[in-house]
Amino acid sequence: MNALAGRLKEAAARYESEIFEHYRHLHSHPELSGQEVETSRYIEKQLTSWGIQLQHLDMDSGVAGVLKGSKEGPCVGLRADMDALPVLEESDCPFPSQRPGVMHACGHDLHMACLLGAAHILADLREEIAGSVKFIFQPAEEMYNGSAMMIEHGVLEHPKVDAIFGLHSYPDLPVGRVAVRQGPMMAAVNNFIIRIRGRGGHGGLPHLAKDPIVCAAAVITALQTIVSRLTDAQDALVVSVCSIRGGEEMRANIIPEEVTMAGTVRAFDQALCRQVEEHIRFLAESTAHAYGCRAEVQYQYDLMPTINSDQLYPIALEAVQSLELQISNPKPSTGGEDFSFFTEKVPCFFYWLGTGNRQAGCSYPWHSSKFRVDPAALPLGAQVYAASALQYLNQWAKTE
């Protein structure tokens, strides 16, 4: 461990109880996507108390704070998401959500607490910083549009952000491990809706109808061939039909006029997603035609894949190595992240922070009502954030 990493570790230990208090408050006061108003005010209060200047974005929720170093240099961003989920908490957390039906079931409370810890640590080191650090607390990640809104409101300007680091809790990794992965980290998220329109009739006289339920079953079966037969087996791809609705509830003798199904496509390549859209349209429309029905397909590109910058990979790797944390390189996740909107604009890097501890009951997956992180990860996350910013700025200073 180098001297700077040692100082970060000491500072994280010094502020550990403070970071935990942030986590306790944020966990017990969750707010849904786009409603993170009280959360934003709490964060603003903390940042200003450490002399960090707020960037006014003209948004109801979401916070950006700028820490200016004593020397000129680039601006590195550190991002945490803020929103909770509409889930009734059933974890054994000793300070559960005080808002029934709303909980932090994905670790965003931990992300915010870690970033607040990093902000306090870096504020103490501002005289040694060449450049600026922008702390980005982003709303509405679960709605897939929070990062895009912040970009639209100028979060990457004033000062211009040159690179961004983010992290996410990861219950499959034990505390003390950090995933530092080059290339794809999270998948693109595309969703589709298929409407099969037929001709309704009597269940006992199906020959007089054009049954959209039988047609829908054939379409679902046909869609399975996209992965198994129509795309390269080496391409990571998921095509899932996740809901289907048609007919009167519990009526056994009425063939409906229409069936609607919805599903998702996950891949790490946007070109592959466009290819899949073509396959879905062709299979749905041609299968429906064969059954005397019509198919209408709506295909939506919600999120791009989150792909870590090759340029930032050695910086991220060195930052985590300097902290003497264990490094993992797991498979990328087919979950999605709207951090990907930032990756379109500037070089970005996304970590997974190990938060798992089976003995303590901290092993439930994201979005589970029993989801809980091991608080021992809090000071480690703060160190990863701070070390990433300093490693990036120090690397820039060496090249000048």
C-alpha positions in Angstrom: 0.0 0.0 0.0 1.4 3.3 -1.1 1.5 6.4 1.2 -1.6 8.0 -0.4 -3.6 4.9 -0.2 -2.6 4.6 3.4 -3.9 8.1 4.1 -7.2 7.2 2.4 -7.5 4.1 4.5 -6.8 6.1 7.7 -9.3 8.8 6.7 -12.0 6.2 5.9 -11.5 4.7 9.4 -11.7 8.2 10.9 -15.0 8.9 9.2 -16.4 5.3 9.4 -19.1 6.1 12.0 -20.1 9.2 10.0 -20.4 7.2 6.8 -22.5 4.6 8.6 -24.7 7.4 9.9 -25.3 8.6 6.4 -26.2 5.0 5.4 -28.5 4.6 8.3 -30.4 7.8 7.6 -30.6 7.2 3.8 -31.7 3.6 4.2 -34.5 4.5 6.6 -35.7 7.4 4.5 -36.0 6.0 1.0 -37.6 7.9 -1.9 -38.9 6.7 -5.2 -37.5 7.6 -8.6 -37.9 11.3 -9.4 -39.1 12.0 -5.9 -35.6 12.2 -4.1 -36.2 15.7 -2.8 -35.5 15.1 0.9 -32.6 12.9 0.0 -31.2 15.7 -2.2 -31.5 18.3 0.6 -29.7 15.9 3.0 -26.8 15.5 0.6 -26.6 19.2 -0.2 -26.3 19.9 3.5 -23.4 17.5 3.9 -21.5 18.7 0.9 -21.8 22.4 1.8 -20.7 21.7 5.3 -17.3 20.5 3.9 -16.9 23.6 1.7 -18.0 21.8 -1.5 -19.7 24.1 -4.0 -23.1 23.1 -5.3 -23.8 23.2 -9.1 -27.3 24.4 -9.6 -29.0 22.2 -12.2 -32.6 23.4 -12.0 -33.9 19.9 -11.1 -36.3 18.9 -8.4 -34.0 16.1 -7.3 -30.4 15.3 -8.0 -27.2 16.9 -6.7 -23.9 17.9 -8.2 -21.1 19.3 -6.0 -17.7 20.6 -7.2 -14.5 20.4 -5.1 -11.9 22.6 -6.6 -8.3 21.7 -5.9 -5.5 24.1 -5.2 -4.0 23.6 -8.7 -5.3 23.6 -12.2 -6.2 20.3 -13.9 -9.1 18.2 -15.3 -12.4 17.5 -13.7 -13.2 13.9 -12.7 -16.7 12.9 -11.8 -17.8 10.4 -9.2 -21.4 9.2 -9.5 -23.9 7.5 -7.1 -27.6 6.9 -7.8 -30.2 7.9 -5.2 -33.6 6.3 -5.8 -35.3 3.5 -3.9 -37.8 0.9 -5.2 -41.6 0.3 -4.6 -40.9 -2.8 -2.5 -42.1 -3.5 1.0 -39.0 -4.2 3.1 -38.8 -7.6 4.7 -35.1 -7.6 5.6 -33.8 -7.9 9.1 -32.1 -4.5 8.9 -32.1 -2.9 12.4 -33.1 0.5 10.9 -35.7 -0.5 8.3 -37.5 1.8 5.9 -39.9 4.3 7.6 -41.9 4.5 4.4 -44.0 1.3 4.0 -43.9 0.0 0.5 -40.6 1.8 -0.4 -37.1 0.5 0.3 -33.6 0.7 -0.8 -33.5 -2.8 -2.3 -30.6 -2.2 -4.7 -27.9 -0.6 -2.6 -28.3 3.0 -3.7 -28.3 4.1 -0.1 -24.8 2.5 0.2 -23.6 4.2 -3.0 -24.7 7.6 -1.6 -23.1 7.0 1.8 -19.8 5.9 0.2 -19.7 8.9 -2.1 -20.4 11.2 0.8 -17.6 9.6 2.6 -15.3 10.1 -0.3 -16.4 13.7 -0.6 -15.4 14.4 3.0 -12.1 12.6 2.6 -11.2 14.5 -0.6 -12.3 17.8 0.9 -9.6 17.3 3.5 -7.1 16.8 0.7 -8.1 19.7 -1.5 -4.7 21.4 -1.2 -3.1 18.4 -2.8 -5.6 18.1 -5.7 -4.6 19.2 -9.2 -8.0 19.8 -10.8 -11.5 19.3 -9.6 -13.8 16.5 -8.4 -17.5 16.6 -9.3 -19.8 14.5 -7.0 -22.8 13.4 -9.0 -25.8 12.2 -7.0 -28.2 11.0 -9.7 -32.0 10.5 -9.4 -34.2 8.0 -11.2 -31.7 5.3 -12.1 -34.5 2.7 -11.8 -36.5 4.7 -14.4 -33.6 4.5 -16.8 -33.7 8.3 -17.3 -31.9 10.0 -14.4 -28.5 10.3 -16.0 -29.9 11.5 -19.3 -31.8 14.2 -17.4 -28.7 15.3 -15.5 -26.7 15.5 -18.7 -29.5 17.6 -20.3 -29.4 20.0 -17.3 -25.6 20.4 -17.7 -24.0 18.2 -15.1 -21.1 17.5 -17.5 -20.3 21.2 -17.8 -19.1 24.0 -15.5 -16.6 22.6 -15.2 -16.5 20.2 -18.0 -16.2 16.6 -16.8 -13.4 14.6 -18.4 -14.0 11.2 -16.9 -16.5 9.5 -14.5 -16.2 6.6 -12.1 -19.2 4.8 -10.5 -19.8 1.7 -8.5 -22.6 -0.6 -7.5 -23.2 -3.0 -4.6 -22.8 -6.6 -5.6 -24.2 -9.2 -3.2 -22.5 -12.1 -5.1 -19.1 -10.7 -4.1 -18.0 -10.9 -0.4 -17.0 -7.7 1.3 -13.4 -6.9 0.5 -13.6 -7.8 -3.1 -14.1 -5.3 -6.0 -14.9 -6.2 -9.6 -12.5 -4.4 -11.9 -13.5 -5.4 -15.4 -12.3 -4.3 -18.8 -15.0 -3.9 -21.5 -18.7 -4.8 -21.0 -20.1 -4.6 -17.5 -23.8 -4.3 -17.9 -26.1 -5.1 -20.8 -28.2 -3.0 -23.1 -31.8 -3.1 -22.2 -34.4 -3.2 -25.0 -38.1 -3.9 -24.4 -40.8 -5.0 -26.8 -44.6 -5.2 -26.9 -46.4 -7.5 -29.4 -50.1 -7.2 -30.0 -51.7 -10.2 -31.7 -55.1 -9.2 -33.2 -57.4 -12.0 -34.3 -61.2 -12.6 -34.4 -63.0 -13.5 -31.2 -65.6 -16.1 -30.9 -67.0 -19.1 -28.9 -64.6 -21.5 -27.4 -66.7 -24.4 -28.6 -66.7 -23.1 -32.2 -63.0 -22.2 -32.7 -63.2 -22.7 -36.5 -65.3 -19.6 -36.7 -62.7 -17.5 -35.0 -59.1 -16.5 -35.6 -57.6 -17.5 -32.2 -55.0 -15.0 -31.0 -54.1 -17.1 -28.0 -53.0 -20.1 -30.1 -51.2 -17.6 -32.4 -49.5 -15.9 -29.4 -48.2 -19.3 -28.2 -46.7 -20.0 -31.6 -45.1 -16.5 -31.6 -43.5 -17.1 -28.2 -42.1 -20.5 -29.4 -40.8 -18.8 -32.5 -39.0 -16.1 -30.5 -37.0 -18.8 -28.7 -35.2 -19.5 -32.0 -33.6 -16.0 -32.1 -31.0 -17.1 -29.5 -30.9 -20.8 -30.4 -30.9 -20.6 -34.2 -30.8 -17.0 -35.6 -27.8 -15.5 -33.9 -24.2 -16.5 -33.3 -23.8 -18.8 -30.4 -20.8 -16.8 -29.3 -22.9 -13.7 -28.8 -24.3 -13.1 -25.3 -28.0 -12.6 -25.8 -31.2 -12.9 -23.8 -34.7 -12.7 -25.3 -37.5 -13.2 -22.7 -41.2 -12.9 -22.9 -42.2 -11.9 -19.4 -45.9 -11.2 -19.6 -48.9 -12.2 -21.7 -52.5 -11.1 -21.4 -55.6 -12.1 -23.3 -59.2 -13.0 -22.8 -61.8 -12.4 -20.1 -60.5 -13.4 -16.6 -61.4 -17.0 -15.9 -63.8 -17.4 -18.8 -63.4 -20.8 -20.4 -65.6 -20.3 -23.4 -64.7 -17.0 -25.0 -61.9 -16.6 -27.6 -60.6 -13.0 -27.3 -60.0 -10.5 -30.1 -56.5 -9.7 -28.9 -53.5 -10.9 -26.9 -50.7 -8.7 -25.8 -47.3 -9.8 -24.7 -44.2 -7.9 -23.4 -40.6 -8.9 -23.1 -37.0 -7.8 -22.9 -33.8 -8.2 -24.9 -30.4 -8.0 -23.3 -27.1 -7.9 -25.1 -23.7 -6.2 -25.0 -23.7 -5.1 -28.6 -26.1 -2.4 -30.0 -25.7 -3.8 -33.5 -26.9 -7.2 -32.2 -29.9 -5.5 -30.6 -30.9 -4.0 -34.0 -30.6 -7.4 -35.5 -32.8 -8.9 -32.8 -35.4 -6.2 -33.5 -35.6 -7.3 -37.1 -36.0 -11.0 -36.1 -38.8 -10.2 -33.6 -40.7 -8.2 -36.2 -40.3 -10.8 -38.9 -41.2 -13.8 -36.7 -44.2 -12.1 -35.0 -45.7 -10.8 -38.3 -45.1 -13.9 -40.4 -46.3 -16.3 -37.6 -49.4 -14.2 -37.1 -50.1 -14.2 -40.8 -49.9 -18.0 -40.9 -52.6 -18.1 -38.2 -54.9 -15.6 -39.9 -54.0 -12.9 -37.4 -52.1 -9.6 -37.4 -49.1 -8.7 -35.2 -48.0 -5.2 -34.2 -44.6 -4.8 -32.7 -43.3 -2.0 -30.6 -39.6 -2.1 -29.9 -37.9 0.3 -27.5 -34.2 0.9 -27.0 -34.1 1.9 -23.3 -30.5 1.5 -22.3 -27.2 1.1 -24.0 -24.7 -1.4 -22.6 -22.4 -0.1 -19.9 -18.9 -0.7 -21.3 -15.8 0.3 -19.2 -13.3 2.5 -20.9 -10.0 0.9 -22.0 -8.3 4.2 -21.2 -9.5 4.1 -17.6 -9.0 0.4 -16.9 -5.4 0.7 -15.9 -6.2 3.7 -13.7 -9.1 1.8 -12.0 -7.0 -1.3 -11.6 -4.1 0.6 -10.0 -6.5 2.5 -7.7 -8.0 -0.7 -6.3 -4.7 -2.5 -6.1 -3.2 0.4 -4.1 -5.9 -0.1 -1.5 -4.9 -3.8 -1.2 -8.5 -5.0 -1.9 -9.1 -8.3 -3.6 -9.9 -7.9 -7.3 -12.4 -10.0 -9.1 -13.3 -10.2 -12.8 -16.7 -11.8 -13.0 -18.9 -12.2 -16.1 -20.7 -9.1 -17.1 -24.3 -8.8 -15.9 -27.4 -8.9 -18.2 -28.9 -6.3 -15.8 -28.9 -2.8 -17.1 -27.6 0.5 -15.8 -28.4 4.1 -16.9 -24.8 4.9 -16.1 -24.4 4.0 -19.8 -25.7 7.4 -20.8 -22.6 8.9 -19.2 -20.4 6.4 -21.1 -21.7 7.9 -24.4 -20.3 11.4 -23.4 -17.0 10.8 -21.6 -14.7 7.9 -20.7 -16.3 6.0 -17.8 -15.5 3.2 -15.5 -18.0 1.2 -13.4 -17.0 -1.1 -10.4 -19.0 -3.7 -8.5 -18.3 -3.4 -4.8 -18.6 -6.6 -2.8 -21.3 -6.3 -0.2 -22.1 -10.0 0.4 -21.9 -11.8 3.7 -24.0 -15.0 3.9 -23.4 -15.4 7.6 -25.0 -12.0 8.2 -27.9 -12.6 5.8 -26.4 -10.2 3.2 -26.7 -12.4 0.2 -30.2 -11.6 -1.3 -30.2 -10.4 -4.9 -30.9 -6.9 -6.1 -34.6 -5.9 -5.8 -35.4 -8.5 -3.3 -37.6 -7.4 -0.3 -34.9 -9.0 1.9 -32.0 -7.3 0.2 -29.3 -6.0 2.6 -25.7 -5.0 2.3 -22.9 -5.6 4.8 -22.1 -2.2 6.3 -18.5 -3.3 6.4 -18.3 -2.4 2.8 -19.1 1.3 3.5 -15.5 2.6 4.2 -14.2 0.4 1.4 -16.5 2.0 -1.1 -15.5 5.5 0.1 -11.9 4.5 -0.5 -12.5 3.2 -4.0 -14.3 6.4 -5.0 -11.6 8.6 -3.6 -8.7 6.5 -4.9 -10.2 6.5 -8.4 -10.4 10.3 -8.5 -6.9 10.8 -7.1 -5.4 8.2 -9.4 -7.0 9.8 -12.4 -5.9 13.3 -11.5 -2.4 12.2 -10.5 -2.1 10.3 -13.8 -3.0 13.5 -15.7 -0.4 15.5 -13.7 2.3 13.0 -14.7 1.5 13.4 -18.4 1.6 17.2 -18.3 
